[in-house]
Amino acid sequence: MVPLGLFPVLMATIMLIHMKTVEPLGGAPIPDTMNIAMAFMDKRPFIHSTAREKRTLKCDSEQEYPHPEGTHCCMKCHPGTHIKQHCAGEGMAPNCTKCPELTYMTKENFAQKCRGCNRCRTNLGQKVISNCTSKQDTVCGCEEYQYQTSNSSEFYCENCSACHNGTVKLKCTTFHDSLCECNYGYFLQTDKNLCVPCSSCKTRECKSRCEPETVVRPENPSGLMPLLCTLVVLFGAGFVFLLARKFLKRSCKEKLNTICSSPSVPFSSPSPRGESVPEAAIEDNADVLKPDHQKRLLEIAATTSKLPDCVPSAGGMQILDCPVALYKIVDRVPFLRWKEFIRRLGLLDNTVQRIETEQRSMREAQYEMLKQWRQQSGPGATVECISNVLTQMELSGCSEAIQEDLLKL
């Protein structure tokens, strides 16, 4: 291709050669040829430049479009309208007109005419969901409990599967049928979405669904026998142990009830002279009994009445001379039966009344009474002595609690 700057030189050279070749032949010279060529060469750059500007015209905004002549940009028409006449100047609005009936335009445009509205095809089972407007096309769909076979405008409406002989795993949607899960003895025929009996199965795919799962059994079941026997023995031993424990606990309660309901009490045991002293007599004459006589009665009661073997006993352990031990006894004996308890231990009524008068708090009075009894009883102030008295008062539970508390000290 010849550069543009050398084009005039080349044309002049051609014209000179032409003139020299024409003169010998007797042809007339053409004086204006050079001028025509030069004029033609001057116009080509201008024409080329204009065509290039037409092709490269672009609008800055998406709401504008280039004029068909390529001279300026116009505003687009709004949805629901179309172009009737283009704008006359840069950035001006064209003459837009509303879409005729049964036509629409959904976006801003510079089209010469609107699009035609779609029609729902009743022969395919389609139903009008919303009618066509100037800004929206007709929306077609299906009836309730139906779904569309495709997303195109030429779709069929099919009934949703009811999943007979199975259950609906996923409900029917606009574009998808129900997802079925077949019952035992049926397999899903995917092309028809039906649960078919396994008796009609003839392909490998359905056989894999209809055949029951194989149960893996150990090759040597005899190896499990020792383990099973061990477990049976352990469970049996535990069961026997629980029964024995329950039986011992019941027999223990029966023994306690027998002791509590027995008419013989520590204070009715034979006296040192071989005579029995009634309990009522002791209570009536508690004020006149001497401390040594009461101590002797308690010693006799300790040797003649014992708790059953099932009841934990502190034996002949003496009551500790500390507030902690005495307060534990005070806390375990019922408040309403405290005076009966302290009288059975052998404390005189005069002493009880004196301590009540001296102490403002009843709890401190109980502590002083118990402390006074321990001092006057000496070695006879044992845990077993208190337990015997509480058992005769039918407070064996209190006796057990006191023994457990004192054994922890």
BELGIDA-V267568 format. One record per run of one state. SS is the DSSP state (H for helix, E for strand, L for the rest). FROM is the first residue (numbers start at 1). TO is the last residue. If there is no record, write none. Layout:
SS:FROM:TO / SS:FROM:TO
//
This chain:
L:1:3 / H:4:23 / L:24:32 / H:33:55 / L:56:63 / E:64:66 / L:67:72 / E:73:75 / L:76:76 / E:77:77 / L:78:80 / E:81:85 / L:86:91 / E:92:93 / L:94:94 / E:95:98 / L:99:102 / E:103:104 / L:105:108 / E:109:109 / L:110:114 / E:115:116 / L:117:121 / H:122:124 / L:125:126 / E:127:130 / L:131:138 / E:139:141 / L:142:145 / E:146:148 / L:149:156 / E:157:159 / L:160:165 / E:166:170 / L:171:178 / E:179:182 / L:183:185 / E:186:189 / L:190:193 / E:194:197 / H:198:200 / L:201:203 / H:204:210 / L:211:220 / H:221:261 / L:262:265 / H:266:268 / L:269:269 / E:270:270 / L:271:275 / E:276:276 / L:277:278 / H:279:284 / L:285:290 / H:291:304 / L:305:317 / E:318:318 / L:319:322 / H:323:332 / L:333:334 / H:335:345 / L:346:348 / H:349:358 / L:359:361 / H:362:380 / L:381:381 / E:382:382 / H:383:392 / L:393:395 / H:396:407 / L:408:409
//
